[in-house]
Amino acid sequence: MSEFIMAQQNGRNIPLEDKIFGISRLANEMIAEKGEKAVTNATIGALLDDEGKLVVLSSVVEVLKNLAPEDYAEYAPIGGTAEFKQCIKKAAFGKYQPKCFTEAVATPGGTGAIRNTIDNYSKIGDQVLTSDWYWANYSSIAQEMGRTATTYSLFDDGSNFNIAAFKEKVEKLLSEQESLVIIINTPAHNPTGYSLTLEDWDKLLKTVKEIAGEDKKVTLLVDVAYIDFAGDPDKYREFLPKLENLPANILPVISYSASKTFTLYGMRCGAMICMTPVKEVAQEFVRVCQFSSRASWSNCPRASMVVLSKIYEDKALLERVDKERSYYCDLLLKRGKAFEEEAAKAGLKIVPFDAGFFASIPCDNPDEISKKLQQQGIFLVPLAKGLRVSIASITEKECRMLPAKILAAMK
C-alpha cells in the first residue's frame, strides 16, 4: 500500500490484504462457484480431516462443554492463572522438565510470545534474526515493533543446517548491536517441515556462546508451535535439556502454542516460557512480559486456560487427549511422507522435510507459478523463495497428486 489517507505508515510495509488469507479467499470463491471437488486448498494453517473438516479433539471439546460460567466469563490474571502456568510447562517440556529457573506468561497463541519477546529483548531499530525460509508474520511483528527481520541461509549446498551462514550473520549483528533476538522454528518448521538435529543444536549453541562472550545479550526464541504434531513427543523434545543452564547472558524463550496442540485455534491459547540459571532474570521476565501483555491484549481467554488445567489434573483424561492427538498426528505424518515420496518420483525438488503442517518447494517465480496453479483449482502460498504446501489441510490422495502438477506448472 503506497498511499495512506488517515493512517500513518510508520516505516511499515502494509499490504492491501494478507497474502495467505487472500489466496484462501480466492480458493473459497472458486469452491462456491465450482464445488469442493474442483479445488485443492493447500493454504490453510490448520489440521483438517479427510472430509475437509477442522480437526477438533473430542476429548477437549467435552471439557469445554462442561465449563461453568465463571470458567469463561471471568477475567484471567494478566500472566495466566496459577494452574495454567504450571500445566503449560508440563505440556511444553513433557518429561524434560528443566533443571533451571523457568517462568511462564500466558499469550494469545504463539504469536503473542513472539511479539512480547521482540518487544522486551531487542531495542527499537534492532534487527531480529531468523532463517531465510520463515513464517512471514515474523517480519510483520518486527516491523510493528519498530524492528526489522533479517535472515541467514537455512541450508548449505548439502541441504544441511547452514552453521557457517548462521555464524556469519550472528557475528555481524552482534558487532553492530548490544543484544540479539534469534528466532528458531523447530521441530516441524513452518514453512518447510524441517527439524534441527541434536548435532545442529550443539553447533548452534556453541556458536552463540562463542560470539556472545560475556558482554552481548542473546535471546533464543524457540518457536515450537508444531512440536506435538511432529511425531514421538519425547523424541522431538530431546533438544530441550541443551537449553538448560546456558550462560546468564543467553536466554532461551520457548514459544508454545496450545492453540495447535489442543486444537483450540480460535481460543488463542499459548505461552512464553523462559529458561535461565539466574533467578533474577526469570523474575524480570515475568515483570516485563506481563507489562507488555497489559499494554497490548491485556489478558488472554480464561476458558482455554481452565480447559488445560482440568486436562492436566485428570490423568485418565490427559491420556485420552494424548491418544486422540496421536491418531491425527499419524494421519498428518502419512500425508507428509506421501508428498515427499511423490515429489521424489516426479523429480520435484523440495526443501528438506521431516514433519509438520507444511512442505515447501524452492522456485524463482513463486507468484507466477501460484497463479498458474490457481487456474487448475490448486491453491498454494507463494513465499519469497518458493511455494508452501499445507499438507495439514489436504488429503493423502491430494498430497500424492500435487507434486507432478506443481512440476508441470514450473516448466
C-alpha positions in Angstrom: 0.0 0.0 0.0 1.8 3.1 -1.2 -0.6 5.9 -0.1 -2.3 6.4 3.3 -5.3 8.6 3.7 -5.5 9.0 7.5 -3.3 6.2 9.0 0.4 6.6 9.4 2.7 4.1 7.6 5.4 4.5 10.3 8.0 2.6 8.3 5.9 -0.5 7.8 5.1 -2.3 4.6 1.4 -2.8 4.9 -0.2 -4.8 2.0 -3.8 -4.3 0.9 -4.5 -7.9 2.0 -2.7 -10.6 3.9 -1.3 -12.9 1.3 -2.3 -16.2 2.8 -5.8 -15.2 3.7 -6.2 -13.5 0.3 -5.3 -16.7 -1.6 -7.5 -18.7 0.7 -10.4 -16.3 -0.1 -9.8 -17.0 -3.8 -10.0 -20.7 -3.1 -13.3 -20.3 -1.3 -14.7 -18.2 -4.1 -13.8 -21.0 -6.6 -15.4 -23.6 -4.3 -18.6 -21.5 -4.2 -18.6 -21.3 -8.0 -17.4 -24.8 -9.0 -17.8 -27.0 -5.9 -15.4 -28.5 -3.4 -14.2 -31.3 -5.7 -12.8 -28.8 -8.2 -10.5 -27.2 -5.6 -7.4 -28.2 -3.6 -6.9 -25.6 -1.0 -3.4 -26.2 0.5 -3.2 -22.7 2.1 -4.9 -23.4 5.4 -2.6 -23.5 8.5 -4.8 -25.8 10.5 -5.3 -29.6 10.5 -8.3 -30.8 8.6 -9.6 -34.3 8.4 -10.1 -36.2 5.1 -13.6 -34.7 4.7 -12.2 -31.2 4.9 -13.5 -30.5 8.4 -11.4 -28.9 11.1 -9.9 -31.4 13.4 -11.0 -30.6 17.0 -10.1 -33.1 19.7 -13.4 -34.5 21.0 -11.8 -35.1 24.4 -11.0 -31.4 24.7 -14.5 -30.4 23.5 -16.1 -32.5 26.3 -14.1 -30.4 28.9 -15.0 -27.2 27.1 -18.8 -28.0 27.2 -18.7 -28.7 30.9 -17.2 -25.3 31.9 -19.0 -23.2 34.5 -19.8 -19.6 33.6 -17.1 -18.3 35.8 -14.6 -20.5 34.0 -15.0 -18.5 30.8 -16.6 -15.1 31.8 -14.2 -14.0 34.5 -11.1 -12.1 33.6 -7.9 -14.2 33.8 -4.8 -12.7 35.5 -2.6 -10.9 33.0 0.1 -13.6 33.1 -2.3 -16.5 33.3 -3.9 -18.5 36.1 -1.5 -20.2 38.5 -2.8 -23.6 37.5 -2.4 -22.8 33.8 1.2 -21.6 34.3 2.1 -24.9 35.9 0.3 -27.2 33.4 1.6 -25.2 30.3 5.1 -26.0 31.4 4.2 -29.7 31.7 2.7 -29.5 28.2 5.7 -27.7 26.7 8.5 -29.7 28.3 6.9 -33.1 28.7 9.3 -35.5 30.5 12.2 -33.0 30.1 11.2 -30.6 32.9 14.2 -28.2 33.1 16.7 -28.1 35.9 16.8 -24.4 36.0 14.6 -21.4 36.7 11.5 -21.3 34.5 8.6 -18.9 34.3 5.6 -18.9 32.1 3.5 -15.9 30.9 0.2 -16.6 29.0 0.0 -15.3 25.5 -2.7 -15.4 22.7 -1.1 -18.3 20.8 2.5 -18.4 19.8 2.1 -15.0 18.0 1.8 -13.3 21.4 5.0 -14.9 22.6 6.9 -13.7 19.5 5.6 -10.2 19.9 6.5 -9.9 23.6 10.0 -11.4 23.1 10.9 -9.0 20.4 9.4 -6.1 22.4 11.4 -6.8 25.6 14.6 -8.4 24.4 15.6 -6.1 21.5 15.9 -2.4 21.0 13.8 -0.2 18.7 15.8 -0.2 15.4 17.4 -3.5 16.0 17.5 -6.4 13.5 15.9 -9.7 14.6 17.5 -12.8 13.1 15.7 -15.8 11.6 16.3 -18.2 8.6 15.6 -17.3 5.0 12.7 -19.8 4.9 10.4 -18.3 7.6 6.9 -17.5 8.7 6.1 -14.1 7.1 4.5 -12.9 10.3 7.9 -12.8 12.0 8.7 -9.8 9.7 5.3 -8.2 10.3 5.7 -8.4 14.0 9.2 -7.0 13.9 8.0 -4.1 11.7 5.1 -3.4 14.1 7.6 -3.2 17.0 9.9 -0.8 15.2 12.5 -3.5 14.3 13.3 -5.4 11.1 13.8 -9.1 10.4 17.0 -10.2 8.7 17.9 -13.7 7.6 20.7 -16.3 7.1 20.6 -19.2 4.6 19.0 -22.1 6.4 20.6 -24.8 4.2 24.1 -25.3 2.8 24.8 -26.9 -0.5 24.3 -30.4 1.0 20.9 -29.5 2.3 22.1 -29.5 5.9 21.7 -26.8 8.5 24.0 -24.0 7.4 26.0 -23.3 10.5 28.6 -21.2 8.6 25.9 -18.8 7.3 24.3 -18.7 10.8 27.7 -17.9 12.4 28.5 -15.1 9.9 25.2 -13.4 10.5 25.3 -13.6 14.3 28.9 -12.2 14.2 27.8 -9.3 12.0 24.7 -8.4 14.1 26.4 -8.6 17.4 29.2 -6.4 16.2 26.5 -3.8 15.5 24.0 -4.4 18.3 24.2 -4.8 22.1 21.6 -7.6 22.0 20.1 -10.0 19.5 16.9 -12.0 19.3 17.3 -15.1 17.2 14.1 -16.9 16.2 14.5 -20.7 15.7 11.4 -22.5 14.4 11.8 -26.2 15.2 10.7 -29.0 15.1 8.4 -29.3 12.1 9.5 -25.8 10.9 6.9 -23.5 9.3 7.1 -23.4 6.2 9.4 -26.3 5.3 8.8 -29.1 7.8 12.5 -29.2 8.6 13.7 -30.1 12.1 17.1 -29.3 13.6 19.0 -32.4 14.7 20.7 -32.7 18.1 24.0 -32.1 16.3 22.6 -29.0 14.7 21.7 -27.7 18.2 25.2 -28.4 19.5 26.7 -26.4 16.7 24.2 -23.6 17.0 24.6 -23.2 20.8 28.4 -23.4 20.6 28.4 -20.7 18.0 26.2 -18.4 20.0 28.2 -18.9 23.2 31.5 -18.1 21.5 30.2 -15.0 19.7 28.2 -13.6 22.6 31.1 -14.0 25.0 30.3 -12.4 28.4 29.2 -9.0 27.1 26.5 -9.5 24.5 22.9 -10.5 25.3 21.2 -13.1 23.1 17.7 -14.3 23.3 16.9 -17.6 21.7 13.2 -17.6 20.8 12.4 -21.2 20.1 9.1 -21.4 18.2 7.8 -24.9 18.9 4.3 -24.4 17.6 4.1 -27.7 15.8 6.1 -29.9 18.2 3.1 -32.0 19.2 2.3 -32.9 15.6 5.9 -33.7 14.6 5.9 -37.4 15.8 7.1 -39.0 19.0 6.7 -36.3 21.7 9.7 -37.4 23.7 12.0 -37.7 20.7 11.1 -34.2 19.5 11.8 -32.8 22.9 15.3 -34.3 23.3 16.9 -30.9 22.5 15.4 -29.1 25.4 18.0 -30.1 28.1 20.6 -28.5 25.9 18.9 -25.1 26.7 19.3 -25.6 30.4 21.8 -23.5 32.3 23.3 -21.6 29.4 25.4 -18.6 30.3 23.4 -15.9 32.1 23.5 -13.6 29.0 21.9 -16.2 26.7 18.2 -16.6 27.4 16.1 -19.3 25.8 12.4 -18.4 25.5 10.0 -21.2 24.4 7.0 -20.1 22.3 4.4 -22.8 22.9 1.1 -22.9 21.1 -1.6 -24.7 23.0 -4.0 -23.5 20.2 -2.4 -26.1 18.0 -1.6 -28.9 20.4 -5.1 -28.9 21.9 -6.9 -27.8 18.6 -8.1 -24.5 20.2 -7.1 -22.3 17.4 -9.8 -19.7 17.8 -9.4 -19.5 21.6 -5.8 -18.2 21.2 -4.1 -20.1 23.9 -0.3 -20.2 24.3 2.6 -19.2 26.5 6.1 -17.9 26.5 8.4 -19.7 28.9 11.9 -18.7 29.9 14.8 -21.0 30.9 17.6 -19.5 32.9 20.1 -20.3 35.7 19.6 -16.9 37.2 16.5 -16.3 39.4 16.5 -12.6 38.9 16.4 -13.0 35.1 13.3 -15.2 35.5 11.6 -12.7 37.8 12.4 -9.9 35.4 11.0 -12.0 32.5 7.6 -12.2 34.3 7.5 -8.5 35.1 8.4 -7.1 31.6 6.3 -9.6 29.7 3.3 -9.0 31.8 3.8 -5.3 31.3 3.8 -5.8 27.5 0.7 -8.0 27.7 -1.2 -5.4 29.7 -0.3 -2.7 27.2 -1.5 -4.8 24.2 -4.1 -7.5 24.6 -4.3 -7.1 28.4 -5.1 -10.7 29.3 -5.9 -14.0 27.5 -9.1 -16.0 27.4 -9.7 -17.8 30.7 -11.7 -20.6 29.2 -8.7 -22.2 27.4 -6.6 -21.9 30.5 -9.2 -23.7 32.5 -9.6 -26.4 29.9 -5.9 -27.2 30.0 -5.8 -27.1 33.8 -8.7 -29.6 34.0 -7.0 -31.9 31.5 -3.7 -32.0 33.5 -5.4 -32.6 36.8 -7.0 -35.8 35.5 -4.5 -38.4 34.4 -7.1 -40.5 32.6 -8.4 -37.5 30.6 -4.8 -36.5 29.7 -4.2 -40.0 28.3 -7.4 -39.7 26.2 -6.3 -36.4 24.8 -2.8 -37.6 24.0 -4.2 -40.8 22.4 -6.6 -38.8 20.2 -3.9 -36.3 19.2 -1.6 -39.2 18.3 -4.1 -40.6 15.9 -4.3 -37.3 14.0 -0.5 -36.9 14.2 -0.1 -40.2 12.4 -2.6 -39.0 9.8 -0.5 -35.9 9.2 2.7 -37.8 9.0 1.3 -40.2 6.4 0.3 -37.1 4.3 3.8 -35.6 4.6 5.6 -38.8 3.7 3.2 -39.3 0.7 4.0 -35.8 -0.6 7.7 -36.4 -0.1 7.6 -39.8 -1.9 5.6 -38.4 -4.9 7.9 -35.4 -5.1 10.9 -37.8 -5.4 9.1 -39.9 -8.0 8.2 -36.9 -10.1 11.6 -35.2 -9.8 10.3 -32.2 -7.9 12.9 -30.7 -5.6 11.5 -29.9 -2.2 13.1 -28.3 0.9 14.4 -30.9 3.3 11.2 -32.2 5.1 10.8 -34.0 8.4 7.4 -33.4 9.8 4.6 -30.9 10.5 1.9 -29.0 8.8 3.8 -27.7 5.8 6.3 -28.6 3.0 8.0 -26.1 0.6 9.2 -26.1 -3.0 12.0 -23.8 -4.0 11.5 -21.8 -7.2 12.4 -18.5 -8.8 8.9 -17.2 -9.7 6.5 -18.4 -6.9 3.8 -15.8 -7.6 3.6 -16.7 -11.3 3.5 -20.4 -10.6 0.9 -19.9 -7.9 -1.4 -18.1 -10.3 -0.9 -20.8 -12.9 -1.9 -23.5 -10.4 -4.9 -21.5 -9.3 -6.3 -21.8 -12.8 -6.3 -25.6 -12.2 -8.0 -25.2 -8.8 -4.8 -25.7 -6.9 -4.1 -23.0 -4.2 -0.7 -22.8 -2.6 1.1 -20.0 -0.8 3.9 -18.2 -2.7 6.8 -17.2 -0.4 9.9 -15.2 -1.1 11.9 -18.3 -2.1 9.2 -20.7 -3.3 5.8 -22.3 -2.7 4.3 -23.5 0.6 2.0 -26.5 0.6 -0.2 -27.1 3.7 -0.3 -30.9 3.9 -2.3 -30.4 7.1 -5.3 -29.2 5.1 -5.4 -31.7 2.2 -5.9 -35.5 1.9 -3.1 -38.1 1.3 -4.5 -38.5 -2.2 -4.1 -34.8 -2.9 -0.6 -35.0 -1.4 0.3 -37.6 -4.0 -1.4 -35.7 -6.8 0.2 -32.3 -6.2 4.0 -32.8 -6.9 3.5 -33.7 -10.6 1.1 -30.8 -11.1 3.5 -28.4 -9.4 6.4 -29.6 -11.5 4.3 -29.2 -14.7 3.4 -25.6 -13.8 7.1 -24.8 -13.2 8.1 -25.8 -16.7 
